[in-house]
């Protein structure tokens, strides 16, 4: 299938999606979002596709949401009278809107739903951050299971620079990855974080020379794709649930999850391969 804003390749059961809109530094608009969503649908349905790598066309990973229409939206809000006076305290402003049926948001739609789609993907995902990951672009990278970075990359929570807040999920993700102080530092300033600092903070897992990023990422992705990916999906479920419960509850959930893993072909194959002293041939089921 041909696309206008992304390129898609498959290698050894790994789907590689490259965001490809150089004129916007791979900013995510509605059309790119739809194209990525279509490929995620295919990945989820095809048992032969067992891992996702998401990257960008050089020199950027993703510059964030496509904000060309932002000035027009501001003008429309002014003209329509939607913009209204705010309470003196910011928290009061949020509480007021949260309790107002006219502003309550029951669903997350459009480009903002991409981080949710990635976080719910039941197959392993890796972000190969080849360049700047800004705003929503960073949120997309954070929503992948693992992040590898080029030395050319940079990471920024740019929302505050436009008087906005990170509405891309990073207020949930970042504190769990890098702690509260580092989260506030990134989100209050919008400053760019370099790859070495991101590695020390726990934002990414590996840093590679730019020319080696995709080679190293694909070698790792192919290794993961050849493993028991059904069990990896169960692991992801358990890890995400465990973030919200106490230790004992997590252990109970793990017991249930283990019964699922024991019913997989890959569990039987792993045991048999160990007994026969051979390499297992996992099928992802």
MOKA-V88268 format. One record per backbone hydrogen bond with DSSP energy under -0.5 kcal/mol. NH is the residue of the N-H (numbers start at 0). CO is the residue of the C=O. E is the energy in kcal/mol with one decimal. If there is no record, write none. Layout:
((NH:CO:E) (NH:CO:E))
This chain:
((6:17:-2.2) (8:15:-2.1) (10:13:-2.4) (13:10:-1.8) (14:12:-0.5) (14:50:-2.9) (15:8:-3.4) (15:13:-0.5) (16:14:-0.6) (16:52:-2.8) (17:6:-3.1) (17:15:-0.6) (18:16:-0.6) (18:54:-2.7) (19:4:-3.1) (23:20:-2.0) (24:21:-1.4) (25:20:-2.4) (27:63:-3.0) (28:26:-0.7) (32:28:-2.5) (33:29:-2.3) (34:30:-2.1) (35:31:-2.7) (36:32:-2.6) (37:33:-2.2) (38:34:-1.7) (39:35:-2.3) (40:36:-2.4) (41:37:-1.8) (42:38:-2.6) (43:39:-2.6) (44:40:-1.7) (45:41:-1.9) (46:44:-0.7) (48:45:-1.5) (49:12:-3.0) (49:47:-0.6) (50:12:-0.9) (51:123:-2.5) (52:14:-2.9) (53:125:-2.7) (54:16:-2.6) (56:18:-2.6) (59:56:-1.5) (60:131:-1.5) (61:131:-2.2) (62:24:-1.6) (65:27:-2.5) (66:64:-0.9) (69:66:-2.0) (72:68:-2.2) (73:69:-2.3) (74:70:-2.1) (75:71:-2.6) (76:72:-2.4) (77:73:-2.1) (78:74:-2.9) (79:75:-2.4) (80:76:-0.9) (80:77:-0.6) (81:76:-1.3) (82:76:-1.1) (92:88:-1.5) (93:89:-1.9) (94:90:-2.5) (95:91:-2.5) (96:92:-1.9) (97:93:-2.9) (98:94:-1.6) (99:96:-1.4) (100:98:-0.7) (102:99:-2.1) (103:99:-1.6) (105:103:-0.6) (108:106:-0.6) (111:108:-0.9) (112:109:-2.2) (113:110:-1.4) (116:112:-2.3) (117:113:-2.4) (118:114:-2.3) (119:115:-1.9) (120:116:-0.7) (120:117:-0.7) (123:49:-0.6) (125:51:-2.4) (126:145:-2.8) (127:53:-2.6) (127:125:-0.6) (128:126:-0.9) (128:147:-3.0) (129:127:-1.2) (131:58:-0.6) (132:153:-3.1) (133:61:-2.5) (133:131:-0.5) (134:155:-2.3) (136:133:-2.6) (137:134:-0.9) (138:134:-1.9) (139:135:-2.4) (140:136:-1.8) (141:137:-2.9) (142:138:-1.2) (143:139:-0.6) (143:140:-1.2) (144:124:-0.5) (145:124:-1.4) (147:126:-2.7) (148:205:-2.2) (149:128:-2.7) (150:207:-1.4) (152:149:-1.6) (153:130:-0.8) (154:192:-2.0) (155:132:-2.0) (157:155:-1.1) (159:156:-0.7) (160:157:-1.5) (161:158:-2.1) (162:159:-1.7) (163:158:-2.2) (166:164:-1.2) (171:168:-1.3) (172:168:-2.1) (173:169:-2.2) (175:171:-0.6) (175:172:-0.6) (176:172:-1.2) (176:173:-0.8) (177:173:-3.4) (178:173:-0.7) (178:174:-1.1) (182:178:-1.6) (183:179:-2.8) (184:180:-2.2) (185:181:-2.2) (186:182:-2.8) (187:183:-2.8) (188:184:-1.3) (189:185:-2.2) (192:154:-3.0) (194:152:-0.6) (197:193:-2.6) (198:194:-2.4) (199:195:-2.0) (200:196:-2.2) (201:197:-0.9) (201:198:-0.5) (202:197:-2.4) (203:197:-0.9) (204:146:-3.0) (205:146:-0.9) (207:148:-2.9) (211:208:-2.0) (212:208:-0.9) (212:209:-1.0) (215:211:-2.7) (216:212:-2.7) (217:213:-2.7) (218:214:-2.1) (219:215:-2.0) (220:216:-2.9) (221:217:-2.8) (222:218:-1.6) (223:219:-2.4) (224:220:-2.9) (225:221:-1.3) (226:223:-1.9) (228:226:-2.0) (231:227:-1.5) (232:228:-1.9) (233:229:-1.6) (234:230:-2.5) (235:231:-2.4) (236:232:-1.9) (237:233:-2.5) (238:234:-2.9) (239:235:-2.5) (240:236:-2.4) (241:237:-2.4) (242:238:-1.1) (243:240:-1.6) (244:241:-0.7) (249:245:-2.3) (250:246:-2.3) (251:247:-1.9) (252:248:-2.5) (253:249:-2.4) (254:250:-1.6) (255:251:-1.5) (256:252:-2.7) (257:253:-2.4) (258:254:-1.2) (259:255:-1.2) (260:256:-2.1) (261:257:-2.4) (262:258:-0.7) (262:259:-0.9) (263:260:-1.5) (264:284:-0.9) (267:263:-1.4) (268:264:-2.8) (269:265:-2.6) (270:266:-2.2) (271:267:-2.5) (272:268:-2.8) (273:269:-1.7) (274:270:-2.2) (275:271:-2.4) (276:273:-0.8) (277:272:-2.4) (281:225:-0.6) (281:279:-0.7))
